[in-house]
Amino acid sequence: MAEQPVLTIDAIGRKCPIPIIMLAGRLREVPIGSVIAVTADDPAARSDIPSWCRLKMQQFVAEVPLQRGSAFHIRRMY
């Protein structure tokens, strides 16, 4: 079973790069090693969020399909 996010950021209806800006602004709210989720329905999020994770050395954990869009799970690494 996947680890539950300790924080979920609702970016449904927002176009990239807004979901990433929201993620970057709130990442430090969760402890290192914890999972944060971003819910987004912009198709660009599917590639943009994992790319941001690689760039920022955070761990992209999973994309979880939702009724509208997906929840993108990211583990804070530092």
PDB file of N, CA, C and O in Angstrom:
ATOM      1  N   MET A   1       0.841  -1.191   0.000  1.00  0.00           N
ATOM      2  CA  MET A   1       0.000   0.000   0.000  1.00  0.00           C
ATOM      3  C   MET A   1       0.883   1.250   0.000  1.00  0.00           C
ATOM      4  O   MET A   1       1.892   1.304   0.703  1.00  0.00           O
ATOM      5  N   ALA A   2       0.507   2.229  -0.772  1.00  0.00           N
ATOM      6  CA  ALA A   2       1.293   3.463  -0.897  1.00  0.00           C
ATOM      7  C   ALA A   2       1.192   4.286   0.385  1.00  0.00           C
ATOM      8  O   ALA A   2       0.167   4.298   1.067  1.00  0.00           O
ATOM      9  N   GLU A   3       2.283   4.967   0.681  1.00  0.00           N
ATOM     10  CA  GLU A   3       2.315   5.855   1.848  1.00  0.00           C
ATOM     11  C   GLU A   3       1.370   7.033   1.625  1.00  0.00           C
ATOM     12  O   GLU A   3       1.326   7.615   0.541  1.00  0.00           O
ATOM     13  N   GLN A   4       0.623   7.370   2.658  1.00  0.00           N
ATOM     14  CA  GLN A   4      -0.333   8.473   2.547  1.00  0.00           C
ATOM     15  C   GLN A   4       0.389   9.814   2.651  1.00  0.00           C
ATOM     16  O   GLN A   4       1.264   9.980   3.502  1.00  0.00           O
ATOM     17  N   PRO A   5       0.034  10.770   1.797  1.00  0.00           N
ATOM     18  CA  PRO A   5       0.636  12.095   1.885  1.00  0.00           C
ATOM     19  C   PRO A   5       0.254  12.776   3.196  1.00  0.00           C
ATOM     20  O   PRO A   5      -0.860  12.603   3.691  1.00  0.00           O
ATOM     21  N   VAL A   6       1.185  13.551   3.754  1.00  0.00           N
ATOM     22  CA  VAL A   6       0.885  14.310   4.969  1.00  0.00           C
ATOM     23  C   VAL A   6       0.275  15.666   4.624  1.00  0.00           C
ATOM     24  O   VAL A   6      -0.290  16.335   5.489  1.00  0.00           O
ATOM     25  N   LEU A   7       0.391  16.070   3.352  1.00  0.00           N
ATOM     26  CA  LEU A   7      -0.175  17.333   2.884  1.00  0.00           C
ATOM     27  C   LEU A   7      -0.616  17.150   1.441  1.00  0.00           C
ATOM     28  O   LEU A   7       0.108  16.558   0.640  1.00  0.00           O
ATOM     29  N   THR A   8      -1.790  17.651   1.105  1.00  0.00           N
ATOM     30  CA  THR A   8      -2.273  17.627  -0.273  1.00  0.00           C
ATOM     31  C   THR A   8      -2.526  19.057  -0.723  1.00  0.00           C
ATOM     32  O   THR A   8      -3.207  19.829  -0.048  1.00  0.00           O
ATOM     33  N   ILE A   9      -1.965  19.392  -1.872  1.00  0.00           N
ATOM     34  CA  ILE A   9      -2.140  20.710  -2.478  1.00  0.00           C
ATOM     35  C   ILE A   9      -3.127  20.557  -3.628  1.00  0.00           C
ATOM     36  O   ILE A   9      -2.898  19.772  -4.548  1.00  0.00           O
ATOM     37  N   ASP A  10      -4.213  21.297  -3.575  1.00  0.00           N
ATOM     38  CA  ASP A  10      -5.247  21.214  -4.616  1.00  0.00           C
ATOM     39  C   ASP A  10      -4.940  22.219  -5.723  1.00  0.00           C
ATOM     40  O   ASP A  10      -5.122  23.425  -5.553  1.00  0.00           O
ATOM     41  N   ALA A  11      -4.469  21.701  -6.863  1.00  0.00           N
ATOM     42  CA  ALA A  11      -4.189  22.556  -8.016  1.00  0.00           C
ATOM     43  C   ALA A  11      -5.106  22.204  -9.194  1.00  0.00           C
ATOM     44  O   ALA A  11      -4.797  22.527 -10.341  1.00  0.00           O
ATOM     45  N   ILE A  12      -6.233  21.541  -8.907  1.00  0.00           N
ATOM     46  CA  ILE A  12      -7.202  21.214  -9.959  1.00  0.00           C
ATOM     47  C   ILE A  12      -7.688  22.519 -10.593  1.00  0.00           C
ATOM     48  O   ILE A  12      -8.041  23.473  -9.900  1.00  0.00           O
ATOM     49  N   GLY A  13      -7.695  22.533 -11.920  1.00  0.00           N
ATOM     50  CA  GLY A  13      -8.149  23.720 -12.635  1.00  0.00           C
ATOM     51  C   GLY A  13      -7.050  24.754 -12.880  1.00  0.00           C
ATOM     52  O   GLY A  13      -7.286  25.758 -13.552  1.00  0.00           O
ATOM     53  N   ARG A  14      -5.857  24.517 -12.344  1.00  0.00           N
ATOM     54  CA  ARG A  14      -4.738  25.450 -12.532  1.00  0.00           C
ATOM     55  C   ARG A  14      -3.835  24.916 -13.635  1.00  0.00           C
ATOM     56  O   ARG A  14      -3.592  23.713 -13.729  1.00  0.00           O
ATOM     57  N   LYS A  15      -3.348  25.819 -14.460  1.00  0.00           N
ATOM     58  CA  LYS A  15      -2.445  25.435 -15.550  1.00  0.00           C
ATOM     59  C   LYS A  15      -0.996  25.511 -15.078  1.00  0.00           C
ATOM     60  O   LYS A  15      -0.644  26.360 -14.258  1.00  0.00           O
ATOM     61  N   CYS A  16      -0.162  24.615 -15.603  1.00  0.00           N
ATOM     62  CA  CYS A  16       1.258  24.671 -15.286  1.00  0.00           C
ATOM     63  C   CYS A  16       1.808  26.006 -15.782  1.00  0.00           C
ATOM     64  O   CYS A  16       1.402  26.464 -16.851  1.00  0.00           O
ATOM     65  N   PRO A  17       2.705  26.638 -15.053  1.00  0.00           N
ATOM     66  CA  PRO A  17       3.470  26.063 -13.929  1.00  0.00           C
ATOM     67  C   PRO A  17       2.870  26.306 -12.550  1.00  0.00           C
ATOM     68  O   PRO A  17       3.562  26.103 -11.553  1.00  0.00           O
ATOM     69  N   ILE A  18       1.614  26.732 -12.449  1.00  0.00           N
ATOM     70  CA  ILE A  18       1.036  27.055 -11.147  1.00  0.00           C
ATOM     71  C   ILE A  18       1.108  25.870 -10.160  1.00  0.00           C
ATOM     72  O   ILE A  18       1.477  26.090  -9.007  1.00  0.00           O
ATOM     73  N   PRO A  19       0.770  24.618 -10.560  1.00  0.00           N
ATOM     74  CA  PRO A  19       0.887  23.522  -9.583  1.00  0.00           C
ATOM     75  C   PRO A  19       2.303  23.369  -9.027  1.00  0.00           C
ATOM     76  O   PRO A  19       2.471  23.066  -7.846  1.00  0.00           O
ATOM     77  N   ILE A  20       3.317  23.574  -9.859  1.00  0.00           N
ATOM     78  CA  ILE A  20       4.701  23.454  -9.393  1.00  0.00           C
ATOM     79  C   ILE A  20       5.064  24.616  -8.474  1.00  0.00           C
ATOM     80  O   ILE A  20       5.762  24.425  -7.477  1.00  0.00           O
ATOM     81  N   ILE A  21       4.603  25.799  -8.798  1.00  0.00           N
ATOM     82  CA  ILE A  21       4.855  26.955  -7.929  1.00  0.00           C
ATOM     83  C   ILE A  21       4.211  26.716  -6.556  1.00  0.00           C
ATOM     84  O   ILE A  21       4.805  27.026  -5.524  1.00  0.00           O
ATOM     85  N   MET A  22       2.995  26.166  -6.557  1.00  0.00           N
ATOM     86  CA  MET A  22       2.312  25.853  -5.297  1.00  0.00           C
ATOM     87  C   MET A  22       3.094  24.795  -4.510  1.00  0.00           C
ATOM     88  O   MET A  22       3.254  24.916  -3.296  1.00  0.00           O
ATOM     89  N   LEU A  23       3.578  23.762  -5.200  1.00  0.00           N
ATOM     90  CA  LEU A  23       4.374  22.714  -4.561  1.00  0.00           C
ATOM     91  C   LEU A  23       5.653  23.293  -3.969  1.00  0.00           C
ATOM     92  O   LEU A  23       5.981  23.026  -2.812  1.00  0.00           O
ATOM     93  N   ALA A  24       6.371  24.077  -4.752  1.00  0.00           N
ATOM     94  CA  ALA A  24       7.638  24.650  -4.285  1.00  0.00           C
ATOM     95  C   ALA A  24       7.428  25.537  -3.067  1.00  0.00           C
ATOM     96  O   ALA A  24       8.264  25.568  -2.164  1.00  0.00           O
ATOM     97  N   GLY A  25       6.319  26.253  -3.043  1.00  0.00           N
ATOM     98  CA  GLY A  25       6.045  27.162  -1.939  1.00  0.00           C
ATOM     99  C   GLY A  25       5.674  26.476  -0.642  1.00  0.00           C
ATOM    100  O   GLY A  25       5.801  27.064   0.431  1.00  0.00           O
ATOM    101  N   ARG A  26       5.214  25.233  -0.730  1.00  0.00           N
ATOM    102  CA  ARG A  26       4.714  24.540   0.472  1.00  0.00           C
ATOM    103  C   ARG A  26       5.512  23.307   0.857  1.00  0.00           C
ATOM    104  O   ARG A  26       5.221  22.686   1.879  1.00  0.00           O
ATOM    105  N   LEU A  27       6.512  22.936   0.063  1.00  0.00           N
ATOM    106  CA  LEU A  27       7.282  21.715   0.319  1.00  0.00           C
ATOM    107  C   LEU A  27       7.860  21.684   1.727  1.00  0.00           C
ATOM    108  O   LEU A  27       7.861  20.635   2.370  1.00  0.00           O
ATOM    109  N   ARG A  28       8.349  22.816   2.212  1.00  0.00           N
ATOM    110  CA  ARG A  28       8.998  22.866   3.525  1.00  0.00           C
ATOM    111  C   ARG A  28       8.025  22.719   4.695  1.00  0.00           C
ATOM    112  O   ARG A  28       8.445  22.674   5.852  1.00  0.00           O
ATOM    113  N   GLU A  29       6.727  22.645   4.395  1.00  0.00           N
ATOM    114  CA  GLU A  29       5.743  22.432   5.458  1.00  0.00           C
ATOM    115  C   GLU A  29       5.721  20.987   5.936  1.00  0.00           C
ATOM    116  O   GLU A  29       5.200  20.702   7.014  1.00  0.00           O
ATOM    117  N   VAL A  30       6.280  20.070   5.149  1.00  0.00           N
ATOM    118  CA  VAL A  30       6.267  18.658   5.542  1.00  0.00           C
ATOM    119  C   VAL A  30       7.675  18.246   5.973  1.00  0.00           C
ATOM    120  O   VAL A  30       8.662  18.770   5.458  1.00  0.00           O
ATOM    121  N   PRO A  31       7.766  17.304   6.921  1.00  0.00           N
ATOM    122  CA  PRO A  31       9.090  16.853   7.366  1.00  0.00           C
ATOM    123  C   PRO A  31       9.845  16.142   6.248  1.00  0.00           C
ATOM    124  O   PRO A  31       9.240  15.553   5.353  1.00  0.00           O
ATOM    125  N   ILE A  32      11.167  16.202   6.311  1.00  0.00           N
ATOM    126  CA  ILE A  32      12.009  15.468   5.358  1.00  0.00           C
ATOM    127  C   ILE A  32      11.644  13.987   5.442  1.00  0.00           C
ATOM    128  O   ILE A  32      11.500  13.435   6.533  1.00  0.00           O
ATOM    129  N   GLY A  33      11.496  13.355   4.283  1.00  0.00           N
ATOM    130  CA  GLY A  33      11.115  11.954   4.217  1.00  0.00           C
ATOM    131  C   GLY A  33       9.620  11.738   4.069  1.00  0.00           C
ATOM    132  O   GLY A  33       9.182  10.628   3.765  1.00  0.00           O
ATOM    133  N   SER A  34       8.827  12.785   4.282  1.00  0.00           N
ATOM    134  CA  SER A  34       7.371  12.670   4.156  1.00  0.00           C
ATOM    135  C   SER A  34       6.930  12.890   2.711  1.00  0.00           C
ATOM    136  O   SER A  34       7.668  13.424   1.883  1.00  0.00           O
ATOM    137  N   VAL A  35       5.706  12.459   2.445  1.00  0.00           N
ATOM    138  CA  VAL A  35       5.136  12.565   1.103  1.00  0.00           C
ATOM    139  C   VAL A  35       4.128  13.707   1.075  1.00  0.00           C
ATOM    140  O   VAL A  35       3.309  13.870   1.979  1.00  0.00           O
ATOM    141  N   ILE A  36       4.220  14.488   0.006  1.00  0.00           N
ATOM    142  CA  ILE A  36       3.276  15.568  -0.259  1.00  0.00           C
ATOM    143  C   ILE A  36       2.588  15.224  -1.584  1.00  0.00           C
ATOM    144  O   ILE A  36       3.219  14.661  -2.478  1.00  0.00           O
ATOM    145  N   ALA A  37       1.322  15.553  -1.712  1.00  0.00           N
ATOM    146  CA  ALA A  37       0.588  15.266  -2.952  1.00  0.00           C
ATOM    147  C   ALA A  37       0.142  16.580  -3.585  1.00  0.00           C
ATOM    148  O   ALA A  37      -0.235  17.528  -2.897  1.00  0.00           O
ATOM    149  N   VAL A  38       0.196  16.607  -4.900  1.00  0.00           N
ATOM    150  CA  VAL A  38      -0.350  17.722  -5.667  1.00  0.00           C
ATOM    151  C   VAL A  38      -1.431  17.144  -6.566  1.00  0.00           C
ATOM    152  O   VAL A  38      -1.145  16.285  -7.400  1.00  0.00           O
ATOM    153  N   THR A  39      -2.667  17.599  -6.410  1.00  0.00           N
ATOM    154  CA  THR A  39      -3.721  17.167  -7.323  1.00  0.00           C
ATOM    155  C   THR A  39      -3.790  18.184  -8.455  1.00  0.00           C
ATOM    156  O   THR A  39      -3.880  19.389  -8.222  1.00  0.00           O
ATOM    157  N   ALA A  40      -3.747  17.681  -9.680  1.00  0.00           N
ATOM    158  CA  ALA A  40      -3.745  18.550 -10.855  1.00  0.00           C
ATOM    159  C   ALA A  40      -4.428  17.837 -12.009  1.00  0.00           C
ATOM    160  O   ALA A  40      -4.378  16.613 -12.129  1.00  0.00           O
ATOM    161  N   ASP A  41      -5.075  18.648 -12.867  1.00  0.00           N
ATOM    162  CA  ASP A  41      -5.717  18.075 -14.053  1.00  0.00           C
ATOM    163  C   ASP A  41      -5.155  18.655 -15.347  1.00  0.00           C
ATOM    164  O   ASP A  41      -5.665  18.356 -16.427  1.00  0.00           O
ATOM    165  N   ASP A  42      -4.113  19.480 -15.256  1.00  0.00           N
ATOM    166  CA  ASP A  42      -3.453  19.980 -16.454  1.00  0.00           C
ATOM    167  C   ASP A  42      -2.578  18.847 -17.005  1.00  0.00           C
ATOM    168  O   ASP A  42      -1.717  18.337 -16.287  1.00  0.00           O
ATOM    169  N   PRO A  43      -2.783  18.443 -18.270  1.00  0.00           N
ATOM    170  CA  PRO A  43      -1.972  17.342 -18.821  1.00  0.00           C
ATOM    171  C   PRO A  43      -0.466  17.580 -18.711  1.00  0.00           C
ATOM    172  O   PRO A  43       0.301  16.621 -18.631  1.00  0.00           O
ATOM    173  N   ALA A  44      -0.034  18.830 -18.705  1.00  0.00           N
ATOM    174  CA  ALA A  44       1.402  19.129 -18.602  1.00  0.00           C
ATOM    175  C   ALA A  44       1.979  18.697 -17.257  1.00  0.00           C
ATOM    176  O   ALA A  44       3.180  18.448 -17.157  1.00  0.00           O
ATOM    177  N   ALA A  45       1.148  18.605 -16.227  1.00  0.00           N
ATOM    178  CA  ALA A  45       1.641  18.217 -14.898  1.00  0.00           C
ATOM    179  C   ALA A  45       2.265  16.829 -14.921  1.00  0.00           C
ATOM    180  O   ALA A  45       3.185  16.550 -14.153  1.00  0.00           O
ATOM    181  N   ARG A  46       1.774  15.962 -15.793  1.00  0.00           N
ATOM    182  CA  ARG A  46       2.276  14.579 -15.881  1.00  0.00           C
ATOM    183  C   ARG A  46       3.777  14.539 -16.180  1.00  0.00           C
ATOM    184  O   ARG A  46       4.477  13.650 -15.696  1.00  0.00           O
ATOM    185  N   SER A  47       4.273  15.485 -16.966  1.00  0.00           N
ATOM    186  CA  SER A  47       5.707  15.538 -17.245  1.00  0.00           C
ATOM    187  C   SER A  47       6.410  16.599 -16.409  1.00  0.00           C
ATOM    188  O   SER A  47       7.564  16.420 -16.020  1.00  0.00           O
ATOM    189  N   ASP A  48       5.719  17.704 -16.129  1.00  0.00           N
ATOM    190  CA  ASP A  48       6.360  18.822 -15.423  1.00  0.00           C
ATOM    191  C   ASP A  48       6.707  18.486 -13.976  1.00  0.00           C
ATOM    192  O   ASP A  48       7.782  18.858 -13.507  1.00  0.00           O
ATOM    193  N   ILE A  49       5.835  17.800 -13.266  1.00  0.00           N
ATOM    194  CA  ILE A  49       6.097  17.524 -11.848  1.00  0.00           C
ATOM    195  C   ILE A  49       7.268  16.552 -11.683  1.00  0.00           C
ATOM    196  O   ILE A  49       8.155  16.828 -10.875  1.00  0.00           O
ATOM    197  N   PRO A  50       7.317  15.418 -12.415  1.00  0.00           N
ATOM    198  CA  PRO A  50       8.511  14.562 -12.293  1.00  0.00           C
ATOM    199  C   PRO A  50       9.801  15.281 -12.718  1.00  0.00           C
ATOM    200  O   PRO A  50      10.857  15.063 -12.124  1.00  0.00           O
ATOM    201  N   SER A  51       9.715  16.130 -13.735  1.00  0.00           N
ATOM    202  CA  SER A  51      10.903  16.887 -14.168  1.00  0.00           C
ATOM    203  C   SER A  51      11.369  17.833 -13.068  1.00  0.00           C
ATOM    204  O   SER A  51      12.567  17.945 -12.811  1.00  0.00           O
ATOM    205  N   TRP A  52      10.430  18.510 -12.421  1.00  0.00           N
ATOM    206  CA  TRP A  52      10.772  19.401 -11.318  1.00  0.00           C
ATOM    207  C   TRP A  52      11.442  18.628 -10.191  1.00  0.00           C
ATOM    208  O   TRP A  52      12.407  19.101  -9.591  1.00  0.00           O
ATOM    209  N   CYS A  53      10.920  17.424  -9.904  1.00  0.00           N
ATOM    210  CA  CYS A  53      11.492  16.582  -8.841  1.00  0.00           C
ATOM    211  C   CYS A  53      12.951  16.239  -9.148  1.00  0.00           C
ATOM    212  O   CYS A  53      13.806  16.318  -8.265  1.00  0.00           O
ATOM    213  N   ARG A  54      13.235  15.862 -10.387  1.00  0.00           N
ATOM    214  CA  ARG A  54      14.627  15.551 -10.767  1.00  0.00           C
ATOM    215  C   ARG A  54      15.508  16.786 -10.630  1.00  0.00           C
ATOM    216  O   ARG A  54      16.620  16.710 -10.106  1.00  0.00           O
ATOM    217  N   LEU A  55      15.005  17.921 -11.102  1.00  0.00           N
ATOM    218  CA  LEU A  55      15.755  19.171 -11.054  1.00  0.00           C
ATOM    219  C   LEU A  55      16.063  19.583  -9.615  1.00  0.00           C
ATOM    220  O   LEU A  55      17.156  20.068  -9.323  1.00  0.00           O
ATOM    221  N   LYS A  56      15.103  19.389  -8.726  1.00  0.00           N
ATOM    222  CA  LYS A  56      15.230  19.833  -7.328  1.00  0.00           C
ATOM    223  C   LYS A  56      15.673  18.719  -6.387  1.00  0.00           C
ATOM    224  O   LYS A  56      15.721  18.916  -5.173  1.00  0.00           O
ATOM    225  N   MET A  57      16.000  17.544  -6.943  1.00  0.00           N
ATOM    226  CA  MET A  57      16.461  16.387  -6.166  1.00  0.00           C
ATOM    227  C   MET A  57      15.457  15.962  -5.094  1.00  0.00           C
ATOM    228  O   MET A  57      15.827  15.617  -3.971  1.00  0.00           O
ATOM    229  N   GLN A  58      14.190  15.996  -5.466  1.00  0.00           N
ATOM    230  CA  GLN A  58      13.127  15.436  -4.631  1.00  0.00           C
ATOM    231  C   GLN A  58      12.703  14.125  -5.306  1.00  0.00           C
ATOM    232  O   GLN A  58      12.956  13.937  -6.495  1.00  0.00           O
ATOM    233  N   GLN A  59      12.071  13.232  -4.569  1.00  0.00           N
ATOM    234  CA  GLN A  59      11.701  11.930  -5.129  1.00  0.00           C
ATOM    235  C   GLN A  59      10.259  11.934  -5.617  1.00  0.00           C
ATOM    236  O   GLN A  59       9.325  12.146  -4.843  1.00  0.00           O
ATOM    237  N   PHE A  60      10.097  11.696  -6.920  1.00  0.00           N
ATOM    238  CA  PHE A  60       8.740  11.509  -7.458  1.00  0.00           C
ATOM    239  C   PHE A  60       8.327  10.087  -7.119  1.00  0.00           C
ATOM    240  O   PHE A  60       8.988   9.132  -7.525  1.00  0.00           O
ATOM    241  N   VAL A  61       7.234   9.941  -6.375  1.00  0.00           N
ATOM    242  CA  VAL A  61       6.827   8.631  -5.873  1.00  0.00           C
ATOM    243  C   VAL A  61       5.825   7.954  -6.805  1.00  0.00           C
ATOM    244  O   VAL A  61       6.015   6.799  -7.188  1.00  0.00           O
ATOM    245  N   ALA A  62       4.761   8.667  -7.170  1.00  0.00           N
ATOM    246  CA  ALA A  62       3.696   8.021  -7.946  1.00  0.00           C
ATOM    247  C   ALA A  62       2.734   9.052  -8.505  1.00  0.00           C
ATOM    248  O   ALA A  62       2.605  10.167  -7.999  1.00  0.00           O
ATOM    249  N   GLU A  63       2.068   8.637  -9.560  1.00  0.00           N
ATOM    250  CA  GLU A  63       0.906   9.360 -10.066  1.00  0.00           C
ATOM    251  C   GLU A  63      -0.306   8.490  -9.779  1.00  0.00           C
ATOM    252  O   GLU A  63      -0.379   7.352 -10.243  1.00  0.00           O
ATOM    253  N   VAL A  64      -1.245   9.010  -9.025  1.00  0.00           N
ATOM    254  CA  VAL A  64      -2.446   8.267  -8.645  1.00  0.00           C
ATOM    255  C   VAL A  64      -3.638   8.874  -9.373  1.00  0.00           C
ATOM    256  O   VAL A  64      -4.009  10.014  -9.093  1.00  0.00           O
ATOM    257  N   PRO A  65      -4.255   8.128 -10.313  1.00  0.00           N
ATOM    258  CA  PRO A  65      -5.394   8.672 -11.049  1.00  0.00           C
ATOM    259  C   PRO A  65      -6.559   9.008 -10.119  1.00  0.00           C
ATOM    260  O   PRO A  65      -6.862   8.265  -9.186  1.00  0.00           O
ATOM    261  N   LEU A  66      -7.196  10.129 -10.389  1.00  0.00           N
ATOM    262  CA  LEU A  66      -8.382  10.562  -9.652  1.00  0.00           C
ATOM    263  C   LEU A  66      -9.545  10.684 -10.634  1.00  0.00           C
ATOM    264  O   LEU A  66      -9.355  10.560 -11.844  1.00  0.00           O
ATOM    265  N   GLN A  67     -10.731  10.925 -10.121  1.00  0.00           N
ATOM    266  CA  GLN A  67     -11.892  11.118 -10.993  1.00  0.00           C
ATOM    267  C   GLN A  67     -11.628  12.285 -11.950  1.00  0.00           C
ATOM    268  O   GLN A  67     -11.977  12.223 -13.129  1.00  0.00           O
ATOM    269  N   ARG A  68     -11.015  13.338 -11.435  1.00  0.00           N
ATOM    270  CA  ARG A  68     -10.604  14.467 -12.271  1.00  0.00           C
ATOM    271  C   ARG A  68      -9.111  14.692 -12.050  1.00  0.00           C
ATOM    272  O   ARG A  68      -8.691  15.098 -10.966  1.00  0.00           O
ATOM    273  N   GLY A  69      -8.323  14.428 -13.074  1.00  0.00           N
ATOM    274  CA  GLY A  69      -6.878  14.614 -12.957  1.00  0.00           C
ATOM    275  C   GLY A  69      -6.201  13.493 -12.195  1.00  0.00           C
ATOM    276  O   GLY A  69      -6.668  12.354 -12.186  1.00  0.00           O
ATOM    277  N   SER A  70      -5.082  13.835 -11.548  1.00  0.00           N
ATOM    278  CA  SER A  70      -4.293  12.863 -10.797  1.00  0.00           C
ATOM    279  C   SER A  70      -3.728  13.515  -9.551  1.00  0.00           C
ATOM    280  O   SER A  70      -3.645  14.739  -9.442  1.00  0.00           O
ATOM    281  N   ALA A  71      -3.340  12.655  -8.606  1.00  0.00           N
ATOM    282  CA  ALA A  71      -2.579  13.113  -7.443  1.00  0.00           C
ATOM    283  C   ALA A  71      -1.133  12.696  -7.681  1.00  0.00           C
ATOM    284  O   ALA A  71      -0.842  11.513  -7.864  1.00  0.00           O
ATOM    285  N   PHE A  72      -0.251  13.647  -7.679  1.00  0.00           N
ATOM    286  CA  PHE A  72       1.173  13.390  -7.883  1.00  0.00           C
ATOM    287  C   PHE A  72       1.848  13.404  -6.521  1.00  0.00           C
ATOM    288  O   PHE A  72       1.842  14.419  -5.825  1.00  0.00           O
ATOM    289  N   HIS A  73       2.438  12.254  -6.141  1.00  0.00           N
ATOM    290  CA  HIS A  73       3.048  12.101  -4.826  1.00  0.00           C
ATOM    291  C   HIS A  73       4.555  12.362  -4.925  1.00  0.00           C
ATOM    292  O   HIS A  73       5.243  11.795  -5.774  1.00  0.00           O
ATOM    293  N   ILE A  74       5.045  13.226  -4.045  1.00  0.00           N
ATOM    294  CA  ILE A  74       6.458  13.622  -4.042  1.00  0.00           C
ATOM    295  C   ILE A  74       6.978  13.433  -2.622  1.00  0.00           C
ATOM    296  O   ILE A  74       6.335  13.858  -1.662  1.00  0.00           O
ATOM    297  N   ARG A  75       8.146  12.791  -2.485  1.00  0.00           N
ATOM    298  CA  ARG A  75       8.778  12.651  -1.182  1.00  0.00           C
ATOM    299  C   ARG A  75       9.820  13.756  -1.011  1.00  0.00           C
ATOM    300  O   ARG A  75      10.706  13.922  -1.849  1.00  0.00           O
ATOM    301  N   ARG A  76       9.704  14.506   0.083  1.00  0.00           N
ATOM    302  CA  ARG A  76      10.688  15.544   0.377  1.00  0.00           C
ATOM    303  C   ARG A  76      11.987  14.879   0.823  1.00  0.00           C
ATOM    304  O   ARG A  76      12.000  14.128   1.799  1.00  0.00           O
ATOM    305  N   MET A  77      13.079  15.154   0.108  1.00  0.00           N
ATOM    306  CA  MET A  77      14.354  14.496   0.375  1.00  0.00           C
ATOM    307  C   MET A  77      15.311  15.346   1.199  1.00  0.00           C
ATOM    308  O   MET A  77      16.249  14.802   1.782  1.00  0.00           O
ATOM    309  N   TYR A  78      15.112  16.645   1.268  1.00  0.00           N
ATOM    310  CA  TYR A  78      15.972  17.509   2.086  1.00  0.00           C
ATOM    311  C   TYR A  78      15.207  18.757   2.476  1.00  0.00           C
ATOM    312  O   TYR A  78      15.747  19.621   3.168  1.00  0.00           O
TER     313      TYR A  78
END
